[in-house]
Amino acid sequence: MKRFTLEETHALSLEILKDIHRFCKENGIRYFAFYGTLLGAVRHKGFIPWDDDIDLMMPREDYERFRAIYKSDKYRFISRENSDQVYVAFGRVVDMASSRCLINLPWHSDKEESGMFVDIFTLDSVPDDIQSYYNLYDILDEMRDRQIKARRRLAKPYPELGLKERLKIVRRRLFHKSRVNPADIAKQMQDLVALTAQIPSVHAAQMTLPVFRKAYFLKSDFEKLIEVPFEDTTIMIPAEYDKLLTAIYGDYMTPPPVEKRKPELDDFGGIYWKSRS
């Protein structure tokens, strides 16, 4: 199998994005770009040139509708809610026909199959008391750390991966002491987020994949969405994008040093064509 180039990664993930965008508009489902995809939409009017994934977010109620009714001729929505073989606490819309995901940090067991994906995160209520929010975040972050270690132990030494990477995987499988099931941790994370979200609050955050502790916002920051150019299509973003991006990245219009402009997926493996040699 031939590995996707960055250009091919952009092209296929953009097609998945277009399908999600179309479906959400047709069904009145609110979604918006976040993290690097929001930054790319604002700073580059498309992908960050060295980025290799798309991050979308939905308010919890919209996410629940989306996962219940999403249908596509080409793609499938996979999450811990519809498969107990999934190791992460958020969902992904996945290409099943033309691509295959081979990475050393698996996000599902061998009983599932996946290819190129677009991440779908939830925006959930969090405590108005900032210290309670930090406590919740830190607990979930510890759970995520345990989950990652457990996922690495379950990686497969696929022939397509380099010899050095395959040897790392074999060593990890032999000597890693943890035998915890990462799918169980994902379920525990989901349950904790859902329990906390029932508390009346005016604040919201993305908690199923804790990556930015300071990404703590008012729900009102996400009330108004606008449609902006993204490559050869359009995408929804929060109208308060400047406030959100500044909180997460600081001076977000200044690109990072050249040595840090690296596709994230390169550290974990890659996406491969199913039928190309």
Secondary structure as the mmCIF struct_conf table of DSSP 4:
data_model
#
loop_
_struct_conf.conf_type_id
_struct_conf.id
_struct_conf.beg_label_comp_id
_struct_conf.beg_label_asym_id
_struct_conf.beg_label_seq_id
_struct_conf.end_label_comp_id
_struct_conf.end_label_asym_id
_struct_conf.end_label_seq_id
HELX_LH_PP_P HELX_LH_PP_P1 LYS A 2 LYS A 2
STRN STRN1 ARG A 3 ARG A 3
HELX_LH_PP_P HELX_LH_PP_P2 PHE A 4 THR A 5
HELX_RH_AL_P HELX_RH_AL_P1 LEU A 6 ASN A 27
TURN_TY1_P TURN_TY1_P1 GLY A 28 GLY A 28
STRN STRN2 PHE A 32 ALA A 33
HELX_RH_AL_P HELX_RH_AL_P2 TYR A 35 ARG A 43
TURN_TY1_P TURN_TY1_P2 HIS A 44 HIS A 44
BEND BEND1 LYS A 45 GLY A 46
TURN_TY1_P TURN_TY1_P3 PRO A 49 TRP A 50
STRN STRN3 ASP A 55 PRO A 59
HELX_RH_AL_P HELX_RH_AL_P3 ARG A 60 ILE A 69
BEND BEND2 ASP A 73 LYS A 74
STRN STRN4 TYR A 75 ILE A 78
TURN_TY1_P TURN_TY1_P4 ARG A 80 ASN A 82
TURN_TY1_P TURN_TY1_P5 ASP A 84 GLN A 85
STRN STRN5 VAL A 86 VAL A 86
BEND BEND3 VAL A 88 PHE A 90
STRN STRN6 GLY A 91 ASP A 95
BEND BEND4 ALA A 97 SER A 98
STRN STRN7 SER A 99 ILE A 103
BEND BEND5 ASN A 104 LEU A 105
BEND BEND6 TRP A 107 TRP A 107
STRN STRN8 HIS A 108 HIS A 108
TURN_TY1_P TURN_TY1_P6 ASP A 110 LYS A 111
BEND BEND7 GLU A 112 GLU A 112
BEND BEND8 MET A 116 MET A 116
STRN STRN9 PHE A 117 VAL A 126
BEND BEND9 ASP A 128 ASP A 129
HELX_RH_AL_P HELX_RH_AL_P4 ILE A 130 ARG A 153
TURN_TY1_P TURN_TY1_P7 LEU A 154 LEU A 154
TURN_TY1_P TURN_TY1_P8 PRO A 159 GLU A 160
BEND BEND10 LEU A 161 LEU A 161
HELX_RH_AL_P HELX_RH_AL_P5 LEU A 163 PHE A 175
HELX_RH_AL_P HELX_RH_AL_P6 PRO A 182 ALA A 197
TURN_TY1_P TURN_TY1_P9 GLN A 198 GLN A 198
BEND BEND11 ILE A 199 ILE A 199
BEND BEND12 VAL A 202 VAL A 202
STRN STRN10 HIS A 203 ALA A 205
BEND BEND13 THR A 208 LEU A 209
TURN_TY1_P TURN_TY1_P10 ARG A 213 LYS A 214
STRN STRN11 PHE A 217 LEU A 218
HELX_RH_3T_P HELX_RH_3T_P1 LYS A 219 PHE A 222
BEND BEND14 GLU A 223 GLU A 223
STRN STRN12 LEU A 225 PHE A 230
TURN_TY1_P TURN_TY1_P11 GLU A 231 ASP A 232
STRN STRN13 THR A 233 PRO A 238
TURN_TY1_P TURN_TY1_P12 ALA A 239 GLU A 240
HELX_RH_AL_P HELX_RH_AL_P7 TYR A 241 TYR A 249
BEND BEND15 GLY A 250 ASP A 251
TURN_TY1_P TURN_TY1_P13 TYR A 252 MET A 253
BEND BEND16 THR A 254 THR A 254
HELX_LH_PP_P HELX_LH_PP_P3 PRO A 255 PRO A 257
HELX_RH_3T_P HELX_RH_3T_P2 VAL A 258 LYS A 260
HELX_RH_3T_P HELX_RH_3T_P3 GLU A 264 ASP A 267
TURN_TY1_P TURN_TY1_P14 PHE A 268 PHE A 268
STRN STRN14 GLY A 269 TRP A 273
BEND BEND17 LYS A 274 SER A 275
#
